[in-house]
Amino acid sequence: MKTLVVPTDFSSVSVNALNYAVDMAQAINAGIVLLHVYNIPVSYTDAPVSPVSTISIEEVKRTSEERLEEMKRNIMHITSGQLEVLTEARLGDTIDELEELCKSVQPLAVIMGSHGSTGFERLIMGSTTLTAIRHLKFPVIVVPPGTTYHGIKRIGLACDFKDVVESIPVDYIKNMVNEFGAELYVLNVHYNDDDKHYKDETILESAYLDAMLQDIKPIYFFLNKKDVVDGINEFAEQNNLDMVMVIPKKHRLIDSLFHKSRSRELVTHSHIPIVSIHE
């Protein structure tokens, strides 16, 4: 069965991502694994730090499990019990535990929230999400605040047309496009149409990519913009894309999407989920 893994810290950001995941799971007949990773509570005092008692750790675990069960009950109520939901409360590092869970269930995607509205949510969820994108080998769908699921009919793929045979995860892209019955828009942003080397290289690499993706009939767009991220976001908004796939080679593009002030604002206000897929 297809599975979506949804990590939660019970913040509004992660709850919004869960709501998105629930609607997606219903649309594609997938199950959900809801994960919360808790840490050993530490008390900061002037006295030397003493080992935390077993009772306090057990209390944190019990509270975590209770909150997960409450979320599960709410999901079962909303979906009339039609959705399979599993819960996991684990002690440890969030990314480590998330990676272990993903290795076990082999999810279609991990669905996480992006930066929250409060400073604390931006600090916690932002850093956790970016770390997950960098380290997980599984696809991560980043859901901006306030985004709701309305189906996936148009998917963008940001592509630099470099080493496409080695770097493009063709099988996953095809699987996602076919899963949703979507159209695929391949987007390349370059600022200088007079660059002959760029043209020659792009023609060759685009031919390779078209051969690999021919059965899903991608549509190609070459955007002449100074800023790659601005170009992608502008196209996504104007063409009503439901999702944009990025392949964060050495994290340059993903860092730009979430760290450049103007581009970050565009992403978080465009309500377009970003899917990070590795080479």
Backbone hydrogen bonds, N-H to C=O, Kabsch-Sander energy under -0.5 kcal/mol:
donor,donor_aa,acceptor,acceptor_aa,energy
4,L,31,G,-2.5
5,V,109,A,-2.1
6,V,4,L,-0.5
6,V,33,V,-2.9
8,T,35,L,-2.9
15,V,11,S,-2.2
16,N,12,S,-2.2
17,A,13,V,-1.8
18,L,14,S,-2.1
19,N,15,V,-2.4
20,Y,16,N,-2.0
21,A,17,A,-2.4
22,V,18,L,-2.8
23,D,19,N,-1.9
24,M,20,Y,-2.3
25,A,21,A,-3.0
26,Q,22,V,-2.1
27,A,23,D,-1.7
28,I,24,M,-1.8
29,N,25,A,-0.8
30,A,25,A,-2.4
31,G,2,K,-3.0
32,I,84,E,-2.6
33,V,4,L,-2.5
34,L,32,I,-0.6
34,L,86,L,-3.2
35,L,6,V,-2.2
35,L,33,V,-0.6
36,H,88,E,-2.7
38,Y,36,H,-0.6
38,Y,90,R,-2.8
44,Y,42,V,-0.6
45,T,43,S,-0.8
57,I,53,S,-1.5
58,E,54,T,-2.6
59,E,55,I,-2.2
60,V,56,S,-2.0
61,K,57,I,-2.4
62,R,58,E,-2.7
63,T,59,E,-2.6
64,S,60,V,-2.4
65,E,61,K,-2.6
66,E,62,R,-2.4
67,R,63,T,-2.3
68,L,64,S,-2.2
69,E,65,E,-2.3
70,E,66,E,-2.0
71,M,67,R,-2.1
72,K,68,L,-2.5
73,R,69,E,-2.6
74,N,70,E,-2.1
75,I,71,M,-2.3
76,M,72,K,-2.7
77,H,73,R,-2.2
78,I,74,N,-2.5
79,T,75,I,-2.5
80,S,77,H,-0.9
81,G,76,M,-2.6
82,Q,79,T,-1.6
85,V,83,L,-0.6
86,L,32,I,-2.7
88,E,34,L,-2.6
90,R,36,H,-2.4
90,R,88,E,-0.5
92,G,38,Y,-2.0
97,E,93,D,-2.7
98,L,94,T,-2.3
99,E,95,I,-2.6
100,E,96,D,-2.2
101,L,97,E,-2.3
102,C,98,L,-2.4
103,K,99,E,-2.3
104,S,100,E,-1.3
105,V,101,L,-2.5
106,Q,102,C,-2.8
108,L,3,T,-2.8
109,A,3,T,-0.9
110,V,139,P,-2.6
111,I,5,V,-2.7
112,M,110,V,-0.6
112,M,141,I,-2.7
114,S,143,V,-2.0
122,R,118,T,-2.4
123,L,119,G,-2.0
124,I,120,F,-2.8
125,M,121,E,-1.8
126,G,121,E,-1.0
126,G,122,R,-0.6
127,S,123,L,-1.2
128,T,124,I,-2.3
129,T,125,M,-2.6
130,L,126,G,-2.2
131,T,127,S,-2.2
132,A,128,T,-2.2
133,I,129,T,-2.2
134,R,130,L,-2.0
135,H,131,T,-2.3
136,L,132,A,-2.5
140,V,276,S,-1.9
141,I,110,V,-3.5
142,V,140,V,-0.6
142,V,274,I,-3.6
143,V,112,M,-3.1
143,V,141,I,-0.6
147,T,144,P,-1.7
150,H,151,G,-0.5
153,K,151,G,-0.6
155,I,183,E,-2.9
156,G,243,M,-2.9
157,L,185,Y,-2.9
158,A,245,M,-2.7
159,C,187,L,-3.0
167,S,163,D,-2.1
168,I,164,V,-2.1
170,V,168,I,-2.1
173,I,169,P,-2.0
174,K,170,V,-2.7
175,N,171,D,-2.4
176,M,172,Y,-2.6
177,V,173,I,-2.5
178,N,174,K,-2.8
179,E,175,N,-2.5
180,F,176,M,-1.8
181,G,177,V,-0.9
182,A,177,V,-2.3
183,E,153,K,-2.7
185,Y,155,I,-3.2
185,Y,183,E,-0.5
186,V,184,L,-0.6
186,V,219,I,-2.8
187,L,157,L,-3.0
187,L,185,Y,-0.6
188,N,221,F,-2.4
190,H,188,N,-0.5
190,H,223,L,-2.7
192,N,190,H,-0.6
195,D,192,N,-1.6
196,K,194,D,-1.1
199,K,195,D,-2.1
200,D,196,K,-2.8
201,E,197,H,-2.6
202,T,198,Y,-2.8
203,I,199,K,-2.5
204,L,200,D,-1.9
205,E,201,E,-2.7
206,S,202,T,-2.8
207,A,203,I,-1.4
208,Y,204,L,-1.8
209,L,205,E,-2.5
210,D,206,S,-2.5
211,A,207,A,-1.8
212,M,208,Y,-1.8
213,L,209,L,-2.1
214,Q,210,D,-0.6
216,I,213,L,-2.2
217,K,214,Q,-1.1
219,I,184,L,-2.7
221,F,186,V,-2.6
223,L,188,N,-3.4
223,L,221,F,-0.6
224,N,222,F,-0.5
225,K,223,L,-1.2
228,V,226,K,-0.6
231,G,227,D,-2.2
232,I,228,V,-2.3
233,N,229,V,-2.7
234,E,230,D,-2.6
235,F,231,G,-2.1
236,A,232,I,-2.7
237,E,233,N,-2.4
238,Q,234,E,-2.4
239,N,235,F,-2.2
240,N,237,E,-0.9
241,L,236,A,-2.2
242,D,154,R,-2.7
243,M,154,R,-1.1
244,V,273,P,-2.1
245,M,156,G,-3.7
246,V,275,V,-3.2
249,K,247,I,-2.6
251,H,248,P,-2.0
252,R,249,K,-1.7
255,D,251,H,-2.3
256,S,252,R,-1.9
257,L,253,L,-2.6
258,F,254,I,-1.6
259,H,255,D,-2.1
260,K,256,S,-1.2
264,R,260,K,-3.7
265,E,261,S,-1.8
266,L,262,R,-1.9
267,V,263,S,-2.6
268,T,264,R,-2.6
269,H,265,E,-1.5
270,S,266,L,-1.1
270,S,267,V,-0.5
271,H,267,V,-0.8
272,I,267,V,-0.6
274,I,142,V,-1.9
275,V,244,V,-3.0
276,S,140,V,-2.9
276,S,274,I,-0.6
277,I,246,V,-2.7
277,I,275,V,-0.6
